[in-house]
Amino acid sequence: MPETGPADGQAPPQKRRGRRLSWIWLVPIIAALGGLLLVLRVWMEAGPTATISFQTAEGLEAGKTQVRYKEVNIGIVQRVALNPERTGVVATVRLDKEAGGLLQEGTVFWVVRPRLTLSGVSGLGTLLSGAYIGLDPAGHKGKNGRATASKFSFTGLEVPPEVAQDRPGKRFTLNARDLGSLDIGSPIYYRRIAVGQVVGYHLDRSGKGVNVQVFVDAPNDVFVNEGTRFWNASGVDFSVDARGLQMHSQSLLSVLVGGVAFDSVAPREHAAAKADASFVIYPSEEAARAQPDGMPLRIRMRFDQSVRGLVVGAPIDSFGATIGQVDSIDLELDRTTNQFYAVVGATLYPQRLGAKTFEEIKDYSGSTLEHPSGKLMAAMVDHGLRAQLRIGNVLTGQLYVAMAVFPDAKPATFKMEDAPFIPTVPNNLDQLTQQISSILTKLDRVPFDGLGSELSNVMRGAASLVTRLDRQLAPEAVAVLRQAGRSLASVGGLLNPEAGLPVNTGVALQELARTARSLRELSDYLQAHPDALLRGRAPDPVRGQMPTR
């Protein structure tokens, strides 16, 4: 076939060149790659996400509320919503990658708001910056020494913890009958120095007591050992004894908010107590420092008089030492007399008398408290051991039970059993009442009617006697008195100085004086011249002539 060519007058067709990629497309490609790298970087650097349950969303706001640890921002709240049960809210938070290891078992969260507690005021900074979520980690670490996130769902606290988990010190549990005036934040004292605080409390499983959690800061936690005893140091303790009125308190803060004190009362050194060890809270320092109770001994006592003023817990005193307390007070009917009487149940702790005395008691009784033979109690009852109600406080009328020896007490028998009966004697007031009643009974037996009749007869006889004396003896007595008057007048006349009797008496006395003088001269002459008794008196010498020799 003939070749066909281009038409006459037309240029031959040219070949089209391939389309080239314009450089302008590099800009979106680079931007996309940069964005992808940025997203990948953000994804790689983003920390873990966790959910926290709270009762209310007060102070929480998505995109604004921060998560802080030690006042450093480590995350933010991304979402706040109701939980499926609509009983609270769930906050979704995202933490920084460096802080992801804080999400562990034991980590706690709470919303920081302004709060006023016993330990002080906290969260005042949130008045300007707004509320935020606080965090307290458990402190666990991984194998390489760094913590890793292991838990992503938490239940937030409604109140912040009193003590951070990384705070140096130890936690202990104190067992008490009731909480008393203690509260979270109440101080713990050692030698009147605050060394810790109460961090929590709850009822025990039986519901018969309260477990109080306390925290003692380091290095003071080493002073808590196996021989340490805690006691309630709340309020002010007043006591009146031979030294007068005594007042004891730990501090003004303990008076207002309560407190607990402790000290080691054991005579020997003990190792430091381990964390979470349990102790008992005693009601007072005196009770804490008392001798150990040891094995209890149950007893019963029968009182036929009123027990008004005796309460459960009243002390049992023996020679000034408290050896037990009253446990129960019941009334029972005596079928023989059809009268009620009180049965007081009590617990004795013989070991409170001291270790040495307790050992001597055991040696004497020849038995143990677990299996007592009653030999010691029977001997003491035979010697007059009795229980007696006594007044412990005159103002309030409170009573206590005294165990003392009464040598004049009536004989009583003792029978050993699980809770033996201890013989009793009436107290002084009851004895006085009985004596007054006995006197009144004796007075009631006196025949006052017959005595009145006899007394009337006596009075009539006395009146008759007085009448007779007035009628018969009175005139004679008057005559006798007149005669006596005349006799006295005569005697007075004789004794008158101008009468003859006094004059004659004076002359007689002068003569007697001369006679006595002559006898004295005669006696002196005979003493000088004893021969005059035989020869007679020598002639008187002539005056003026000298005597011859």
Secondary structure, 3 states (H helix, E strand, C coil): CCCCCCCCCCCCCCCCCCCCCCHHHHHHHHHHHHHHHHHHHHHHHEEEEEEEEECCCCCCCCCCCEEEECCEEEEEEEEEEECCCCCCEEEEEEEEHHHHHHCCCCCEEEEECCEEECCEEECCCHHHHCCEEEEECCCCCCCCCCCCCCCCEEECECCCCCCCCCCCEEEEEEEECCCCCCCCCCEEEECCEEEEEEEEEEECCCCCCEEEEEEEECCHHHHCECCEEEEECCCCEEEEECCEEEEECCCHHHHHHCCEEEEECCCCCCCECCCCCEEEEECCHHHHCCCCCCCCEEEEEEECCCCCCCCCCCEEEECCEEEEEEEEEEEEEECCCCEEEEEEEEEECHHHHCHHHHHHHHHHHCCCCCCCCCHHHHHHHHCCEEEEEEECCCCCCCEEEEEEECCCCCCCCCCCCCCCEECECCCHHHHHHHHHHHHHHHHHHCCHHHHHHHHHHHHHHHHHHHHHHHHHHHHHHHHHHHHHHHHHHHHHHHCCCCCHHHHHHHHHHHHHHHHHHHHHHHHHHHHHCCCHHHHCCCCCCCCCCCCCC
